[in-house]
Structures are given as structure tokens and as C-alpha cells.
Amino acid sequence: MPVTPDLIREKLIAEIGAIHVDVEDTSPNRCAASFKVLVVSPQFEGKALLQRHRLVNNCLAEELKEIHAFEQKTLTPEQWEKQKAQ
């Protein structure tokens, strides 16, 4: 199955309880080789950045085998609310 923004979004919601996910295909011609994601999940509470990124990477392990570049930003719900207020 090809990697799509919808597939990435659905997996993150289902597997790590993300309450907000933005996925942008940043590859030229939108060929699904490069993605930028913003993930908001209560599971990130109390976790260091590296631990958060590992959660996302483990969730998307199979998809990452097909992706050439993957940029992620991980926030707790509280951090997300603060960011939106700015």
C-alpha cells in the first residue's frame, strides 16, 4: 500500500492516541517521498523529545521504510493550546 498523508494520520490517531495530526507531503510533485508532520498526543506528557519521536517512528516503522525524508514536531495537548494562542 502506498504511503499517503491519510494513512499516516490514521495510524497516528489509532496507535498513539493523537488528538491532532497535520501531515504535509513535502516532496516535489507530491510523490509521497517526503513528509512533514505535526502530532499532538496526551501520550507525549512527561516524555523527552527523543522518546516522543521514537513513539512516532515505532508507529510508522513500515511506512518509514518507503519514505526518504520525515520531519516531525510532537506536542502535548497543553503545548498545542499554547502554540495556537500565540
C-alpha positions as CSV (number, residue, x, y, z in Angstrom):
1,M,0.0,0.0,0.0
2,P,1.5,3.4,-0.9
3,V,2.2,5.8,1.9
4,T,-0.3,8.7,1.9
5,P,-1.0,11.6,4.3
6,D,-4.3,10.0,5.2
7,L,-2.6,6.6,6.1
8,I,0.0,8.4,8.3
9,R,-2.8,10.4,10.0
10,E,-5.0,7.4,10.6
11,K,-2.1,5.3,12.1
12,L,-1.0,8.0,14.5
13,I,-4.6,8.6,15.7
14,A,-5.2,4.9,16.1
15,E,-1.9,3.7,17.6
16,I,-0.7,6.6,19.8
17,G,-4.0,8.4,20.5
18,A,-3.1,11.5,18.6
19,I,-5.8,14.2,19.0
20,H,-4.5,16.4,16.2
21,V,-2.3,15.4,13.2
22,D,-1.2,17.6,10.3
23,V,0.6,15.8,7.5
24,E,2.1,17.6,4.6
25,D,3.7,15.8,1.6
26,T,6.8,18.0,1.1
27,S,8.3,16.0,-1.8
28,P,8.5,17.6,-5.3
29,N,5.4,16.7,-7.3
30,R,3.8,15.3,-4.2
31,C,5.2,11.8,-4.9
32,A,5.0,10.7,-1.2
33,A,8.7,10.5,-0.6
34,S,9.0,13.3,2.0
35,F,6.6,14.2,4.8
36,K,6.3,16.8,7.5
37,V,4.0,16.0,10.4
38,L,2.7,17.7,13.5
39,V,1.4,15.3,16.1
40,V,-0.4,16.2,19.3
41,S,-1.0,13.4,21.8
42,P,-1.5,13.1,25.5
43,Q,0.9,10.1,25.4
44,F,3.7,12.7,25.0
45,E,3.1,14.1,28.5
46,G,6.3,13.8,30.6
47,K,8.3,12.4,27.8
48,A,11.5,13.9,26.3
49,L,11.6,14.9,22.7
50,L,13.6,11.7,21.7
51,Q,11.0,9.5,23.4
52,R,8.2,11.2,21.6
53,H,9.9,10.8,18.3
54,R,10.6,7.1,19.0
55,L,6.9,6.6,19.6
56,V,6.1,8.2,16.2
57,N,8.9,6.3,14.5
58,N,7.8,2.9,16.0
59,C,4.2,3.6,15.0
60,L,5.2,4.3,11.4
61,A,8.1,1.8,11.2
62,E,6.8,0.1,8.0
63,E,5.9,3.4,6.3
64,L,9.3,4.9,7.1
65,K,11.0,2.2,5.0
66,E,9.4,3.8,1.9
67,I,9.9,7.5,2.9
68,H,13.1,9.3,2.0
69,A,12.6,12.3,4.4
70,F,10.4,12.6,7.5
71,E,10.2,15.7,9.7
72,Q,8.2,15.6,12.8
73,K,7.0,18.0,15.5
74,T,5.5,16.4,18.6
75,L,3.4,18.3,21.2
76,T,1.3,17.6,24.2
77,P,-2.2,19.0,24.2
78,E,-1.2,21.7,26.6
79,Q,1.8,22.7,24.3
80,W,-0.5,22.7,21.3
81,E,-3.0,25.0,23.0
82,K,-0.2,27.4,23.9
83,Q,1.1,27.4,20.4
84,K,-2.3,28.1,18.9
85,A,-2.8,31.0,21.3
86,Q,0.4,32.8,20.0
